[in-house]
Amino acid sequence: MSFQPEHEIHKRRFGRNLGIGLLLALFVGIVFGLTVVKVLAIGEKRGFDGVVRQEVTPQVKQP
């Protein structure tokens, strides 16, 4: 049993699929990079966790 030679349309499809795969990988890489940069830029900011902290509450001046 021998395999039939690859048809020309399969070669064209492979080229298109490879191009789309590379573009998809590039897009995923860009989104991942932006996410990493954004997370690192946030740093040690605290979110709302229901605990009142003195550094977060505004200071009221007493007359």
BAKE-978842 format. One record per residue: residue in three letters; chain; x, y, z of N, C-alpha, C in turn. Coordinates in Angstrom, 1 decimal. Atoms other than C-alpha are relative to their C-alpha. Layout:
// residues N
- zami lofi nu nv nw cau cav caw cu cv cw
- ALA A X Y Z X Y Z X Y Z
...
// end
This chain:
// residues 63
- zami lofi nu nv nw cau cav caw cu cv cw
- MET A 0.8 -1.2 0.0 0.0 0.0 0.0 0.9 1.2 0.0
- SER A -0.7 -1.2 0.0 1.4 3.3 -1.0 -0.9 1.2 0.1
- PHE A 0.8 -1.2 -0.1 0.2 6.8 -0.3 0.0 0.8 -1.3
- GLN A 0.1 -0.8 1.2 -1.0 9.0 -3.1 0.7 1.3 0.2
- PRO A -0.7 -1.3 -0.1 1.0 12.1 -3.9 -1.0 1.1 0.5
- GLU A 0.8 -1.0 -0.6 -0.2 15.2 -2.1 -0.5 0.9 -1.2
- HIS A 0.6 -0.8 1.0 -2.6 17.3 -4.2 0.4 1.5 0.2
- GLU A -0.4 -1.4 0.0 -1.8 21.0 -5.0 -0.8 0.8 1.0
- ILE A 0.9 -0.8 -0.9 -4.8 22.3 -3.0 0.4 -0.2 1.5
- HIS A -0.5 0.3 -1.4 -3.4 20.6 0.2 1.2 0.9 0.3
- LYS A -1.2 -0.8 -0.2 -0.1 22.5 -0.2 -0.4 1.5 0.2
- ARG A 0.5 -1.4 -0.2 -2.0 25.8 -0.6 -0.7 0.2 1.4
- ARG A 0.6 -0.1 -1.3 -4.1 25.1 2.5 1.0 0.0 1.1
- PHE A -1.0 0.1 -1.0 -1.1 24.2 4.5 0.7 1.4 0.2
- GLY A -0.6 -1.4 0.0 0.5 27.6 3.6 -0.9 1.0 0.7
- ARG A 0.9 -0.9 -0.6 -2.6 29.4 4.6 -0.2 -0.3 1.5
- ASN A 0.1 0.4 -1.4 -3.0 27.4 7.8 1.2 0.4 0.8
- LEU A -1.2 -0.4 -0.7 0.6 28.1 8.7 0.0 1.5 0.3
- GLY A 0.1 -1.4 -0.2 0.1 31.8 8.2 -1.0 0.4 1.1
- ILE A 1.0 -0.4 -1.0 -3.0 32.0 10.3 0.4 -0.5 1.3
- GLY A -0.5 0.5 -1.3 -1.4 29.9 13.0 1.1 0.9 0.5
- LEU A -1.1 -0.9 -0.4 1.6 32.3 13.1 -0.7 1.3 0.5
- LEU A 0.7 -1.2 -0.4 -0.8 35.3 13.3 -0.7 -0.2 1.3
- LEU A 0.7 0.3 -1.3 -2.8 33.7 16.1 1.1 -0.1 1.1
- ALA A -1.0 0.1 -1.0 0.4 32.9 18.0 0.6 1.4 0.4
- LEU A -0.5 -1.3 -0.3 1.6 36.5 17.6 -1.0 0.8 0.8
- PHE A 1.1 -0.6 -0.7 -1.8 37.8 18.8 0.0 -0.4 1.5
- VAL A 0.0 0.5 -1.4 -1.7 35.6 21.9 1.2 0.5 0.7
- GLY A -1.2 -0.5 -0.7 1.9 36.7 22.6 -0.2 1.5 0.3
- ILE A 0.2 -1.4 -0.3 0.9 40.4 22.4 -0.9 0.1 1.2
- VAL A 1.0 -0.1 -1.1 -2.1 39.9 24.7 0.7 -0.5 1.3
- PHE A -0.7 0.5 -1.1 0.1 37.9 27.1 1.0 1.1 0.5
- GLY A -1.0 -1.0 -0.4 2.8 40.6 27.1 -0.7 1.2 0.6
- LEU A 0.7 -1.1 -0.6 0.3 43.4 27.7 -0.5 -0.3 1.4
- THR A 0.5 0.4 -1.3 -1.2 41.4 30.6 1.1 0.0 1.0
- VAL A -1.1 0.0 -0.9 2.2 40.9 32.2 0.4 1.4 0.4
- VAL A -0.4 -1.3 -0.3 3.1 44.5 31.9 -1.0 0.7 0.9
- LYS A 1.1 -0.6 -0.8 -0.3 45.6 33.3 0.1 -0.5 1.4
- VAL A 0.0 0.6 -1.4 0.0 43.2 36.3 1.2 0.6 0.7
- LEU A -1.2 -0.5 -0.6 3.6 44.4 37.0 -0.2 1.4 0.4
- ALA A 0.2 -1.4 -0.3 2.5 48.0 36.8 -0.9 0.3 1.2
- ILE A 0.9 -0.1 -1.1 -0.2 47.5 39.4 0.8 -0.1 1.3
- GLY A -0.8 0.2 -1.1 2.3 46.3 41.9 -0.7 -0.4 1.3
- GLU A 0.6 0.3 -1.3 1.2 46.3 45.5 -1.3 0.7 0.4
- LYS A 1.3 -0.7 -0.3 -2.1 48.1 45.2 -0.9 -1.0 0.6
- ARG A 0.9 0.9 -0.7 -4.7 46.7 47.4 -1.4 0.3 -0.5
- GLY A 1.3 -0.1 0.4 -8.2 46.0 46.3 -1.0 0.1 1.2
- PHE A 1.0 -0.1 -1.0 -11.4 46.3 48.3 -0.2 -1.4 0.6
- ASP A 0.1 1.3 -0.7 -11.4 43.5 50.9 -0.9 0.1 1.3
- GLY A 0.9 -0.2 -1.1 -13.8 45.0 53.5 0.6 0.4 1.3
- VAL A -0.8 -0.4 -1.1 -11.1 46.0 55.9 0.3 1.5 -0.1
- VAL A -0.3 -1.4 0.0 -10.9 49.7 56.9 1.5 0.2 0.4
- ARG A -1.4 -0.3 -0.3 -7.3 50.9 56.8 0.2 1.5 0.2
- GLN A -0.2 -1.4 -0.3 -6.0 54.2 58.2 0.6 0.7 -1.2
- GLU A -0.6 -0.7 1.1 -3.9 54.9 55.1 -0.9 0.2 -1.2
- VAL A 0.9 -0.1 1.0 -6.9 54.6 52.9 -1.1 1.0 0.3
- THR A 1.0 -0.9 -0.4 -9.4 56.6 54.9 0.5 1.5 -0.1
- PRO A -0.5 -1.4 0.0 -9.3 60.4 54.4 0.1 0.6 1.4
- GLN A -0.2 -0.6 -1.3 -8.0 62.4 57.3 -0.8 1.3 0.1
- VAL A 0.8 -1.1 -0.3 -10.4 64.9 58.8 0.7 1.0 0.9
- LYS A -0.6 -1.0 -0.9 -8.9 68.1 60.3 -1.0 0.5 1.0
- GLN A 0.9 -0.4 -1.0 -10.4 69.0 63.6 0.4 1.5 0.3
- PRO A -0.3 -1.4 -0.3 -10.8 72.8 64.3 0.5 0.3 1.3
// end
